[in-house]
Amino acid sequence: MLVRFGLGLFLATTAASAAFAAPMTAEEKAVLQQQCAGDFTNFCMGLPPEDGPETKACFEKNMSKLSPGCQNAIQAYKKKG
């Protein structure tokens, strides 16, 4: 549950950033959560869920290490914006 909350917060924070300029739909958020939950656990688990900027930075730092599904979900959303 903590992972989902932290990942949701990351995605909400990221959606407001320049990288993700367009508003995120509930469906897009669900896809990103599904595809990236394991990556959050593997790379960013030590971060408090309320710390959005650090979580976002963690994902950006580890982009090349993220699972293909997570990378694809992030890239698909970036292309939309």
C-alpha positions in Angstrom: 0.0 0.0 0.0 2.8 2.4 0.8 4.4 1.6 -2.5 1.2 2.4 -4.4 0.8 5.7 -2.4 4.4 6.7 -3.1 4.2 5.8 -6.8 0.9 7.6 -7.1 2.4 10.7 -5.5 5.4 10.4 -7.9 3.1 10.2 -10.8 1.0 13.2 -9.7 4.2 15.2 -9.1 5.7 14.1 -12.4 2.4 14.9 -14.3 2.8 18.5 -13.2 6.4 18.8 -14.4 7.6 20.0 -17.8 8.4 16.5 -18.8 4.8 15.5 -18.6 3.1 18.7 -19.7 -0.4 17.3 -20.5 -2.8 16.4 -17.7 -2.7 12.7 -16.7 -6.0 10.7 -17.1 -7.0 8.1 -14.5 -6.3 5.4 -17.1 -2.8 6.7 -17.8 -2.1 6.9 -14.1 -3.3 3.3 -13.6 -1.1 2.1 -16.4 2.0 3.9 -15.0 1.2 2.5 -11.5 0.8 -1.0 -12.8 4.0 -0.9 -14.9 6.2 1.0 -12.5 5.3 -0.3 -9.0 8.1 -2.9 -9.0 10.6 -0.3 -10.2 9.5 2.0 -7.3 10.2 -0.8 -4.9 13.5 -1.7 -6.4 15.0 1.8 -6.9 13.1 4.2 -4.7 11.7 2.3 -1.7 13.7 4.1 0.9 12.1 7.4 0.0 9.1 8.7 2.0 5.9 8.6 0.0 5.2 12.2 0.7 8.5 13.3 -0.8 7.4 13.8 -4.5 10.5 15.7 -5.8 12.9 13.1 -4.5 10.8 10.2 -5.9 10.6 11.9 -9.3 14.4 12.4 -9.2 14.9 8.8 -8.3 12.9 7.6 -11.3 14.7 10.1 -13.6 18.1 8.9 -12.3 17.3 5.3 -12.8 15.4 5.6 -16.1 17.9 3.3 -17.9 17.5 0.7 -15.2 13.7 0.7 -15.1 11.7 -2.3 -16.5 10.8 -2.1 -20.2 7.1 -1.8 -19.3 7.7 1.2 -17.0 10.0 2.9 -19.5 7.5 2.3 -22.3 4.6 3.7 -20.1 6.6 6.8 -19.2 7.7 7.4 -22.8 4.2 6.9 -24.2 2.9 9.5 -21.8 5.7 11.9 -22.6 4.9 11.6 -26.3 1.3 12.4 -25.6 2.3 15.8 -24.0 
